[in-house]
Amino acid sequence: LRNKVLREKDLVQQQMQSDLDKADLSARVTELALAVERLQKQNLEKDQVNKDLTEKLEALAVLSDSESGVQLSGSERTADASNGSLRGLSGQRTPSPPRRSSPGRGRSPRRGPSPACSDSSTLALIHSALHKRQLQVQDMRGRYEASQDLLGTLRKQLSDSESERRALEEQLQRLRDKTDGAMQAHEDAQREVQRLRSANELLS
């Protein structure tokens, strides 16, 4: 009888320890479940940022290609205009008629700006505009390359987060299995305690 009482006491202690283990496992399962949920939310946010950035990069690439095409065609038009202006200047040179001597010294008429000076100013303005456009295209390309680097970093972070999430889910599943085993052992211990109590009552 004394052995049975000691055994019952031992089973009660095991039951108490099982309850403590069960509570600890339940807390860890809850903590891991929250961590997995938080990672899933972060991954969704990073995926949306990744999508938005990809769309912006595609639009920027199209715009950069368009600006490059405009720059090239503008350069060709400028070269054609320059050649045409030079040809026009050379074609307009005709021998001037001989001057007539006037009886008195009159004031000579003011001369307007020569065509050569006007064309040079126009070409300078065109070259300045093209240079400004080239700087804009270079700036856009620099921003595009920087955005590509940022996109690569975000994709790596997203991949790392996915790996961490999968590892946490596996750990969570192992803890759930362990919790199920602890609950089963707890139920078995309760049944054994109840059986011993019934036997003790019969003996007493």
Backbone as a ProteinNet text record, in pm:
[ID]
protein_1_A
[PRIMARY]
LRNKVLREKDLVQQQMQSDLDKADLSARVTELALAVERLQKQNLEKDQVNKDLTEKLEALAVLSDSESGVQLSGSERTADASNGSLRGLSGQRTPSPPRRSSPGRGRSPRRGPSPACSDSSTLALIHSALHKRQLQVQDMRGRYEASQDLLGTLRKQLSDSESERRALEEQLQRLRDKTDGAMQAHEDAQREVQRLRSANELLS
[TERTIARY]
83.2	0	87.2	195.6	284.3	348.4	386.1	445.2	345.7	220.2	118.6	100.6	105.6	92.7	210.6	330.8	448.6	440	389.4	376.1	273.9	165.2	63.9	122.3	201.3	264.7	359.8	432.6	524.7	448.9	336.9	256.5	196.7	158.9	106.5	214.1	336.9	447.5	474.6	467.4	485.9	375.9	255.8	145	167.5	214.4	242.1	352.9	458	565.5	516	427.6	370.8	288.1	214.5	136.7	228.2	339.4	434.3	496.6	536	594	493	369.3	264.9	245.2	243.6	227.3	345.7	467	585.8	583.1	547.3	539.8	431.5	319.3	210.8	254.8	329.7	379.2	477.5	564.3	661.5	592.3	489.7	414.2	347.4	288.1	223.7	325.3	441.6	545.8	594.2	615.9	661.1	552.9	428.5	319.1	312.5	331	332.3	451.6	567.3	686	664.8	603.6	575.1	476.8	374.4	275.9	341.4	432.1	501.6	590.4	659.7	744.9	661.8	547.9	461.4	415.2	381	338.7	453.7	574.2	690.4	720.4	708.4	735.7	634.8	508.9	408	440.7	482.4	518.2	640	742.5	861.2	827.3	737.3	698.3	627.7	543.8	475.2	574.7	672.1	776.8	857	886.8	960.8	883.2	753.1	668.8	663.4	641.3	635.3	767.2	878.2	1009.2	1038.1	995.9	1016.1	939.9	815.1	736.2	801.7	854.1	920.9	1047.4	1120.5	1242.6	1210.7	1103.9	1065.4	1026.6	949	910.5	1032.4	1125.6	1246.7	1333.7	1339.3	1418.5	1359.5	1225.6	1159.9	1186.2	1174.2	1197.9	1342.8	1436.1	1577.7	1606.5	1548.9	1566.6	1506.9	1389.5	1325.3	1409.8	1464.8	1548.8	1675.2	1731.4	1850.7	1819.6	1700.9	1662.2	1643	1580.4	1562	1695.7	1788	1920.3	1993.3	1988	2057	1995.3	1862.2	1797.8	1821.5	1822	1849.6	1989.7	2085.3	2222.9	2232.9	2162.3	2164.9	2104.2	1991.2	1928.9	2018.9	2087.7	2179.3	2292.2	2346.6	2455.4	2406.8	2286.3	2232.2	2210.4	2155.8	2130.6	2260.6	2363	2492.4	2549.8	2543.8	2595.4	2516.7	2383.7	2301.5	2329.2	2349.9	2378.4	2510.4	2610.7	2740.5	2733.1	2658.5	2643.4	2569.6	2467	2392.8	2478.8	2565.8	2654.3	2751.1	2805	2900.2	2830.7	2700.9	2628.6	2584.3	2569.5	2521.5	2630.8	2754.6	2864.9	2867.8	2832.6	2835.3	2922.5	2986.2	3071.8	2988.9	3035.7	2962.8	2987.1	2883.8	2900.7	2995.5	3062.9	3156.4	3082.3	3145.4	3083.9	3096.1	2993.5	2999.2	3047.5	3130.3	3182.4	3076.4	3048.4	2948	3017.3	2945.8	3008.6	3042.3	2960.4	2987.9	3007.9	3065.2	3086.3	2959.8	2882	2760.9	2786	2691.7	2704.6	2671.9	2757.9	2734.7	2622.9	2534.2	2422.6	2476.4	2401.5	2443	2419.8	2520	2509	2441.4	2351.3	2287.2	2380	2340.2	2423.7	2440.1	2559.6	2587.4	2522	2483.6	2424.3	2516.5	2646.8	2739.8	2730.1	2721.2	2709.1	2577.7	2468.8	2338.7	2338.1	2394.5	2399.1	2488.3	2597.3	2685.6	2613.5	2535.1	2459.8	2356.3	2290	2190.3	2254.2	2369	2439	2484.1	2529.2	2572.7	2456.1	2338.6	2220.5	2180.5	2187.3	2150.9	2246.2	2376.4	2474.5	2456.2	2421.7	2398.1	2277.6	2170.2	2050.3	2080	2158	2192.9	2280.1	2372.2	2456.8	2372.6	2275.9	2187.1	2106.8	2060.1	1984.8	2072	2198.2	2290.1	2309.5	2322.4	2337.1	2212.7	2094.8	1970.8	1964.1	2002.9	2001.9	2101	2218.9	2317.6	2265.1	2196.7	2139.4	2033.2	1949	1845.8	1907.4	2014.3	2080.4	2142.5	2200.3	2256.7	2150.1	2033.8	1924.9	1872.5	1869.9	1824.1	1916.6	2048.1	2143.2	2135.2	2118.2	2104.1	1977.3	1869.3	1744.7	1760	1838.1	1863.3	1937.3	2035.3	2108.1	2014.4	1928	1833.3	1737.4	1693.3	1602.8	1670.3	1797.3	1870	1881.8	1907.1	1916	1782.8	1672.8	1540.6	1506.3	1542	1514.1	1592.1	1716.5	1796.1	1735.3	1693.6	1629.7	1501	1425.3	1301.6	1330.4	1433.9	1471.8	1517.1	1596	1640.4	1521.7	1426	1307.8	1225.1	1214.3	1140.8	1208.3	1341.2	1414.1	1393.6	1398.3	1375.7	1234	1137.6	998.3	979.6	1040.2	1026.8	1091.6	1207.7	1273.9	1187.5	1123.7	1036.2	913.1	859.6	743.6	779.7	899.3	942.4	960.7	1020.4	1037.9	903.1	809.4	675.5	606.7	623.2	561.4	621.3	753.8	816.9	765.3	748.4	696.3	551.7	474.5	336	331.3	418.3	424.1	465.1	563.3	608.2	497	419.7	307.5	201.7	173.9	76.7	124.2	254.4	307.6	297.5	324.5	313.8	169.6	76	-65.3	-108.4	-59.6	-92.9	-35.8	90	150.4	75.6	29.4	-47.1	-178.2	-245.7	-371.3	-346.4	-237.8	-205.3	-175.7	-102.8	-71.2	-197.4	-289.5	-414.6	-494.9	-499.3	-571.9	-506.1	-372.4	-302.1	-325.9	-326	-354.7	-495.5	-590.2	-728	-741.5	-669.1	-674.9	-617	-504.5	-443.6	-532	-598.2	-688.5	-805.5	-856.3	-966.4	-920.4	-800.6	-748	-723	-675	-649.4	-778.7	-884.6	-1013.5	-1067.4	-1047.5	-1093.9	-1017.8	-886.9	-805.9	-836.2	-870.3	-898.9	-1040.3
-120.6	0	126.4	120.9	236.4	263	156	172	236.5	197.8	255.5	404.4	442.1	584	663.4	606.6	674.3	687.4	580.5	585.1	690	699.3	800.2	941	959.6	1089.1	1123.8	1023.2	1045.3	1081.3	1013.8	1044.1	1184.6	1227.7	1363.7	1466.5	1440	1530.3	1533	1414.4	1408.8	1485.8	1477.4	1550.5	1701.3	1747.2	1889.6	1936.1	1853.8	1888.5	1889	1793.5	1788.2	1913.2	1960.4	2083.6	2203.3	2208.8	2318.3	2311.9	2191	2175.5	2212.3	2172.8	2204.1	2355.2	2424.9	2570.5	2637.2	2587.2	2644.6	2622.4	2501	2472.1	2554.7	2572.1	2652.4	2797.3	2849.9	2987.6	2998.8	2900.2	2903.7	2889.5	2805.7	2790.7	2922.6	2988.8	3118.1	3221.7	3223.3	3319.1	3295.3	3168.1	3136.8	3166.5	3140.2	3169.7	3319.6	3401.5	3546.8	3589.5	3524.7	3558.5	3524.4	3408.2	3368.6	3465.9	3504.9	3600.8	3735.2	3779.1	3906.2	3899.7	3787	3771.3	3767.2	3701.3	3697.5	3837.8	3918.3	4055.8	4136.7	4121	4192.8	4150.4	4021.1	3972.9	4028.1	4039.4	4097.8	4244.4	4317.4	4458.1	4471.2	4387	4392.3	4352.3	4256	4214.1	4327.2	4404	4517.4	4626.1	4652.8	4751.1	4705.5	4576	4519.3	4538.4	4514.4	4528.7	4674.6	4766.5	4909.3	4957.6	4914.7	4958.6	4902.8	4779	4720.1	4798.3	4836.6	4915.3	5051	5115	5243.7	5228.5	5119.3	5096.5	5074	4998.8	4976	5107.2	5190	5319.5	5408.4	5405	5486.2	5438.2	5305.6	5251.7	5293.8	5287.5	5330.6	5478.6	5559.1	5702.7	5731.5	5656.4	5676.1	5641.5	5529.7	5493.3	5599.1	5651.7	5755.1	5881.3	5920	6039.4	6019.7	5898.5	5871.4	5883.8	5834.5	5846.1	5990	6068.9	6211.3	6281.2	6244	6306.9	6277.8	6151.3	6115.2	6184.4	6182.5	6245.7	6396.4	6455.5	6599.4	6632.3	6545.8	6569.2	6561.4	6463.7	6451.8	6574.9	6622.6	6741.4	6863.1	6869.9	6983.2	6979.7	6862	6849.7	6887.3	6840.9	6875.8	7026.2	7085.3	7229.7	7307.6	7259.7	7328.3	7321.9	7203.1	7189.8	7275.4	7277.4	7357.3	7505.3	7548.5	7690.5	7729.6	7642.5	7673.4	7675.1	7579.6	7580.3	7704.7	7745.5	7865.3	7989	7994.2	8109.9	8115.2	7999.4	7999	8029.6	7989	8016	8159.9	8227.1	8365.2	8465	8422.3	8515.7	8549.9	8670.5	8718.8	8841.7	8865.9	8985.9	9111.6	9199.5	9324.5	9421.7	9500.6	9598	9708.1	9771.2	9881	9998.3	10061.4	10176.4	10300.9	10382.7	10511.2	10617.2	10706	10813.5	10920.2	10957.2	11061.3	11196.3	11303.6	11434.8	11479.7	11442.9	11487.9	11369.8	11393.9	11285.5	11270.4	11168.4	11140.9	11032.9	11020.2	10917.2	10781	10685.6	10548.8	10483.6	10405.5	10339	10234.7	10215.7	10116.7	9976.3	9895.4	9757.6	9669.9	9582.7	9486.8	9370	9284.2	9167.1	9078.2	9028.9	8943.5	8806.9	8739.8	8604.7	8506.4	8522.5	8427.4	8434.8	8557.4	8572	8514.1	8537.8	8485.5	8333.7	8271.2	8124.3	8068.7	8134.9	8088.4	8091.1	8196.4	8204.1	8092.9	8065.7	7958.1	7823.4	7798.3	7671.4	7659.4	7769.2	7765.1	7731.1	7789.2	7758.2	7612.1	7560.7	7420.5	7327.1	7355.3	7271.2	7277.7	7393.7	7406.8	7324.3	7329	7250.5	7101.2	7058	6916	6872.1	6958.5	6924	6909.3	6998.6	6989.4	6860.3	6822.6	6697.8	6577.2	6580.7	6470.8	6455.7	6567.6	6561.7	6502.9	6538.6	6483.6	6333	6286.7	6142.6	6069.8	6127.7	6065.8	6057.2	6161.7	6160.1	6051.9	6037.8	5934.6	5795.5	5777.1	5646.9	5616.7	5719.5	5699.5	5659	5727.3	5690.2	5550.6	5514.5	5381.4	5273.6	5294.3	5196.3	5187.6	5302.2	5300.3	5226.3	5245.2	5174.7	5024.8	4986.6	4844.4	4783	4854.3	4804.3	4789.1	4889	4882.5	4766.1	4743	4632.1	4499	4485.4	4362.2	4340.4	4448.4	4436.8	4394.5	4453.4	4417.5	4273	4228.1	4088.9	3992.5	4026.1	3940.8	3938.8	4056.3	4061.6	3979.8	3987.2	3910.6	3761.4	3719.1	3577.9	3531.6	3615.2	3580.1	3570.1	3661.1	3657.4	3532.6	3492.3	3370.5	3249.1	3244.2	3132.2	3129.8	3247	3254.9	3212.7	3253.5	3216.6	3065.4	3002.7	2857.3	2785.1	2836	2774.1	2785.7	2902.5	2920.4	2831.1	2814.4	2726.9	2582.2	2538.4	2402.7	2387.2	2488	2483.1	2483.5	2562.3	2567.3	2431.8	2364.8	2234	2132.2	2138.7	2046.3	2070.6	2197.8	2229	2183	2196.1	2148.5	1997.4	1926.8	1781.2	1746.5	1820.8	1796.4	1826.7	1932.7	1966.8	1858.1	1806.3	1696.7	1575.8	1545.2	1432.9	1457.3	1582.2	1614.5	1604.6	1647.8	1638	1492.5	1408.8	1267.2	1203.7	1239.2	1186.8	1237.1	1362.4	1418.9	1342.6	1312.8	1237.5	1096.7	1034.4	900	903.7	1007.3	1019	1041.6	1121.6	1144.6	1015.5	938.1	811.2	716.2	714	627.2	671.9	802.3	853.7	815.7	830.7	795.4	646.4	563.9	419.1	384.4	448.5	421.6	469.9	582.9	631.2	534.2	485.3	388.7	262.3	215.3	95.4	121.6	241.2	275.9	280.1	332.9	338	198	108.2	-29	-97.8	-72.8	-136	-79.3	49.4	108.4	73.6
0	0	0	81.5	87	-48.3	-118.2	-251.9	-348.6	-334.5	-422.5	-394.9	-265.8	-231.2	-287.2	-273.3	-327.5	-480	-538.7	-685	-726.7	-650.5	-681.4	-665.8	-559.1	-537.7	-652.5	-697.4	-809.4	-936.3	-957.7	-1076.7	-1069.7	-949.4	-933.2	-966.3	-919.4	-951.8	-1102.3	-1163.7	-1309.3	-1381.4	-1327.7	-1388.7	-1378.6	-1262.1	-1244.7	-1339.4	-1350.9	-1443.1	-1586.6	-1617.7	-1752.5	-1781.7	-1679.1	-1696.9	-1723.6	-1649.4	-1670.3	-1809.8	-1850.5	-1984.4	-2092.3	-2069.5	-2166.9	-2179.1	-2065.3	-2067.9	-2137.8	-2111.1	-2175.2	-2325.8	-2366.2	-2509.6	-2576.8	-2508.2	-2565.2	-2585.6	-2488.3	-2501.8	-2617.7	-2633.3	-2742.7	-2877.9	-2883.6	-3008.7	-3045.9	-2947	-2973	-3020.5	-2955.9	-2993.8	-3136.6	-3171.1	-3306.6	-3409.7	-3375.6	-3468.9	-3498	-3394.1	-3414.3	-3499.3	-3477.5	-3556.8	-3703.9	-3729.9	-3868.3	-3932.3	-3857.4	-3910.6	-3941.3	-3852.9	-3875.4	-3999.8	-4017	-4135.2	-4263.2	-4257.4	-4375.7	-4413.6	-4313.4	-4340.7	-4399.9	-4343.5	-4396.3	-4539.5	-4566.9	-4702.5	-4802.5	-4760.5	-4848.8	-4877.8	-4775.1	-4795	-4886.3	-4864.6	-4949.5	-5092.7	-5108	-5242	-5315.4	-5243	-5305.1	-5343.4	-5254.7	-5286.3	-5407.7	-5411.8	-5524.8	-5655	-5649.2	-5768.2	-5814.2	-5718.8	-5753.8	-5812.6	-5752.4	-5800.6	-5939.3	-5963.9	-6096.4	-6202.6	-6171.5	-6266.3	-6293.3	-6187.2	-6206.2	-6290	-6268	-6344.9	-6492.2	-6519.3	-6658.5	-6726.2	-6654.9	-6712	-6733.6	-6638.9	-6651.2	-6766.3	-6786.5	-6897	-7031.3	-7042.2	-7166.4	-7192.1	-7086.6	-7101.5	-7138.8	-7080.3	-7111.8	-7257.2	-7305.1	-7445.4	-7537.1	-7499.2	-7580.2	-7584.9	-7469.3	-7465	-7548.2	-7546	-7626.3	-7774.6	-7816	-7955.7	-7997.5	-7909.3	-7940	-7950.7	-7863.4	-7864.7	-7995.2	-8040.3	-8163.7	-8284.4	-8293.2	-8408.1	-8407	-8286.7	-8279.3	-8323.9	-8291.3	-8335.2	-8486.7	-8544.9	-8690.8	-8756.6	-8699.3	-8758	-8744	-8629.9	-8611	-8711.6	-8735.1	-8832.7	-8972.3	-9008.8	-9140.4	-9151	-9042.8	-9046.8	-9056.7	-8986.7	-8993	-9133	-9192.4	-9328.9	-9426.7	-9407.9	-9498	-9483.1	-9358.3	-9336.6	-9399.5	-9384.4	-9443	-9595.2	-9649.1	-9795.8	-9841.6	-9762.9	-9800.3	-9794.8	-9694.6	-9684.5	-9801	-9838.1	-9949.7	-10081.4	-10093.2	-10217.3	-10228.8	-10113.9	-10119.2	-10151.8	-10154.8	-10183.1	-10332.2	-10364.8	-10504.2	-10508.6	-10622.5	-10630.9	-10616	-10532.4	-10506.8	-10622.5	-10659.9	-10770.1	-10728.1	-10827.8	-10793.7	-10735.8	-10636.4	-10570.3	-10659	-10644.3	-10713.4	-10617.9	-10675.3	-10589.8	-10576.9	-10454.6	-10429.9	-10422.8	-10465.4	-10461.4	-10321	-10225.1	-10088.3	-9996	-9880.8	-9784.3	-9701.5	-9733.3	-9655.7	-9551	-9459.7	-9356	-9414.4	-9386.9	-9438.2	-9357.7	-9423.9	-9351.5	-9253.7	-9140.9	-9041.5	-9094.9	-9073.5	-9121.1	-9015	-9059.1	-8968.1	-8940.1	-8852	-8819.3	-8940.5	-8956.7	-9072.6	-9055.4	-9166.3	-9156.7	-9088	-9103.8	-9041.5	-8889.9	-8833.7	-8688.7	-8638	-8712.6	-8672.1	-8669.7	-8774.4	-8778.9	-8669	-8637.7	-8530.1	-8396.1	-8372.1	-8246.7	-8237.9	-8351.5	-8353.3	-8325	-8389.2	-8365.9	-8221.1	-8162.4	-8022.5	-7930.7	-7959.1	-7878.6	-7892.7	-8016.2	-8039.9	-7967.4	-7977.5	-7908.7	-7757.2	-7704.5	-7560.7	-7517.6	-7600.4	-7568.4	-7573.1	-7673.3	-7683.2	-7566.2	-7524.8	-7410.3	-7283.5	-7266.8	-7151.8	-7156.3	-7276.2	-7290.9	-7259.3	-7301.2	-7270.7	-7120.3	-7050	-6904.4	-6838.9	-6891.6	-6837.1	-6857.9	-6976.7	-7005.3	-6915.2	-6895.5	-6806.5	-6663.5	-6619.1	-6484.3	-6471.6	-6575	-6573	-6571.8	-6648.1	-6648	-6512.2	-6448.2	-6314.7	-6214.1	-6220.8	-6130.3	-6160.9	-6287.7	-6326.3	-6269.8	-6282	-6229.4	-6076.9	-6010.5	-5864.4	-5822.9	-5898.5	-5868.6	-5891.3	-5993.1	-6016.3	-5898	-5844.6	-5727.3	-5607.5	-5587.6	-5476.7	-5494.2	-5617	-5643.5	-5612.6	-5649.8	-5618.4	-5468.4	-5393.5	-5247.8	-5187.5	-5235.9	-5184.8	-5216	-5334.8	-5369.8	-5280.7	-5248.8	-5159.9	-5019.8	-4970.3	-4839.2	-4837.6	-4946.1	-4954.7	-4953.2	-5025.1	-5026.8	-4888.6	-4820.5	-4684.6	-4588.9	-4602.3	-4515.6	-4541.3	-4667.3	-4699.7	-4636.9	-4643.2	-4583	-4431.9	-4369.8	-4225.1	-4189.5	-4271.8	-4245.3	-4254	-4355.8	-4368.8	-4250.4	-4205.4	-4090.1	-3964.5	-3945.3	-3829.8	-3838.3	-3957.2	-3973.1	-3940.6	-3982.4	-3948.8	-3797.7	-3734	-3589.1	-3518.4	-3571.9	-3514	-3524.3	-3638	-3654.9	-3557.6	-3537	-3441.4	-3299.3	-3263.7	-3130.6	-3115	-3220.6	-3213.9	-3195.4	-3267.6	-3249.8	-3106.6	-3053.9	-2916.9	-2817.4	-2845	-2757.6	-2760	-2879.5	-2889	-2808.9	-2818	-2740.1	-2590.6	-2548.1	-2405.3	-2357.8	-2440.4	-2402.9	-2391	-2482.9	-2475.8	-2349.1	-2315.5	-2192.7	-2069.7	-2075.9	-1964.6	-1945.7	-2053.2	-2042.9	-1990.2	-2037	-1986.8	-1837.1	-1792.9	-1650.2	-1567.8	-1619.8	-1547.5	-1533.2	-1639.1	-1632	-1531	-1528.6	-1434.8	-1290.7	-1266.3	-1132	-1089	-1180.2	-1148.1	-1118.5	-1191.7	-1168.9	-1031.9	-997.4	-867	-752	-770.3	-666.6	-645.6	-756.5	-745.5	-674.4	-708.5	-642.6	-494.7	-460.7	-321.1	-241.3	-303.2	-235.1	-209.6	-305.3	-286.1	-172.7	-165.6	-61.5	77	80.9	211.4	256.2
[MASK]
++++++++++++++++++++++++++++++++++++++++++++++++++++++++++++++++++++++++++++++++++++++++++++++++++++++++++++++++++++++++++++++++++++++++++++++++++++++++++++++++++++++++++++++++++++++++++++++++++++++++++++

